[in-house]
Every structure is written in C-alpha cells, then in structure tokens.
Amino acid sequence: MLNSIKKKLLKKGFSIELDQLPKSKEEFLQAIECYCIKEEVPYEFIERDRPAIISIDRVVYKCQVENKGLPGFVLHFKEI
C-alpha cells in the first residue's frame, strides 16, 4: 500500500499556455501536436479524444484543457 501512495505522489505533470480555447476536438489535438513538434519530442496518441492520452518521449500522459483564470487556458499534462 505504501508503494502505491509513493507512485501517486511521484507522478509528474506540466502545463502549456494556450493563446485561445480550442473550439473543437481537432483544434485541441492540433495544439498538443504543435507543442510536441515545436519541442522536437517523439509522441504518439493513444486516445485521440478529450481528454487525450498521449505518449511523449515514452511517458504516458493524460492531457486536458484547464482554465487558469487570468492567464487563460492551458493544456495540462498529467503522467498516468
């Protein structure tokens, strides 16, 4: 049980600011793809949906859009 708690605590995530809220699922997926191409990281979509499941540099993340108040919207990636 202690190991499962440690694994949950050690999971990582990151956020990427968006210029505007993606209006469709395709815009959402394109925003993820543009980030990966810009950062030159290998990626593969596992689930092309909202939220998306994507492997980036062999780490699997769940990605969704979140409202961060005044800065606007972000793509939030959480390791799963």
WODAUR-V744880 format. One record per backbone hydrogen bond with DSSP energy under -1.0 kcal/mol. CO is the residue of the C=O (numbers start at 1). NH is the residue of the N-H. If there is no record, write none. Layout:
# WODAUR-V744880
{{CO & NH} {CO & NH}}
This chain:
# WODAUR-V744880
{{1 & 5} {2 & 6} {3 & 7} {4 & 8} {5 & 9} {6 & 10} {12 & 79} {14 & 77} {16 & 75} {24 & 28} {25 & 29} {26 & 30} {27 & 31} {28 & 32} {29 & 33} {30 & 34} {31 & 35} {32 & 36} {33 & 37} {34 & 38} {35 & 39} {36 & 41} {42 & 57} {44 & 55} {47 & 49} {47 & 53} {52 & 63} {53 & 46} {53 & 47} {54 & 61} {55 & 44} {56 & 59} {59 & 56} {60 & 80} {61 & 54} {62 & 78} {63 & 52} {64 & 76} {66 & 74} {69 & 72} {72 & 68} {73 & 18} {74 & 66} {75 & 16} {76 & 64} {77 & 14} {78 & 62}}
